[in-house]
Amino acid sequence: MMWGNGYWGMGVGWIFMALILVLVILGVVAMMRWLGLGGSGHREAPRQTPLEILRERYARGEIDREEYEQKRRDLQG
């Protein structure tokens, strides 16, 4: 029996080579996405400054005007 020398042996060999190539490409793409180098995907929202957070807290009613003004002065130096 000649397993690797016939038509089927060559066909299966090319299939395995193509499969390995696809796996390598998928591995590289996955590594790039994991490292954050991928072009597509979601981006994080920009971080808010402390003054923007303070304004939001005041707008939601979590702090009163006096506390807002005092903290704003502290933040602005």
C-alpha positions in Angstrom: 0.0 0.0 0.0 1.3 3.4 -0.9 -0.4 5.9 1.3 1.4 9.1 0.5 2.2 8.7 -3.2 -1.2 8.5 -4.8 -3.7 11.1 -5.8 -5.5 11.1 -2.4 -2.3 11.5 -0.5 -1.4 14.7 -2.4 -4.9 16.1 -2.0 -5.0 15.5 1.7 -1.6 17.1 2.1 -2.7 20.3 0.4 -5.8 20.4 2.6 -3.6 20.1 5.7 -1.3 22.8 4.5 -4.2 25.2 3.8 -5.7 24.4 7.2 -2.4 25.2 8.9 -2.1 28.5 6.9 -5.6 29.5 7.9 -4.9 28.7 11.6 -1.7 30.8 11.5 -3.5 33.8 10.0 -6.3 33.5 12.5 -3.7 33.4 15.3 -2.0 36.6 14.1 -5.3 38.4 13.8 -6.4 37.3 17.2 -3.0 38.4 18.7 -3.3 41.8 17.0 -6.9 42.3 18.4 -5.7 41.2 21.9 -2.9 43.8 21.8 -5.3 46.4 20.6 -3.8 46.9 17.1 -6.9 45.8 15.2 -8.5 48.5 13.0 -12.1 47.4 13.7 -13.7 47.0 17.0 -15.1 49.2 19.6 -13.2 52.1 21.0 -13.4 53.3 24.6 -15.2 56.5 25.3 -12.9 59.4 26.1 -12.3 59.8 29.8 -14.1 62.7 31.5 -12.2 65.4 33.4 -12.9 65.9 37.1 -14.7 69.1 36.3 -17.0 67.4 33.8 -17.9 64.7 36.4 -18.6 67.5 38.9 -20.9 69.2 36.4 -22.8 66.0 35.8 -23.2 65.3 39.6 -24.6 68.9 40.0 -26.9 68.4 37.0 -28.3 65.1 38.5 -28.9 66.8 41.8 -26.4 64.8 43.8 -24.8 67.9 45.2 -26.1 71.4 45.9 -24.9 74.7 44.4 -22.7 75.5 47.4 -20.9 72.2 47.3 -20.6 72.5 43.5 -19.0 76.0 43.6 -16.6 75.0 46.4 -15.4 71.9 44.6 -15.2 73.7 41.3 -12.9 76.3 42.9 -10.8 73.5 44.4 -10.4 71.8 41.0 -9.6 75.0 39.1 -6.9 75.8 41.6 
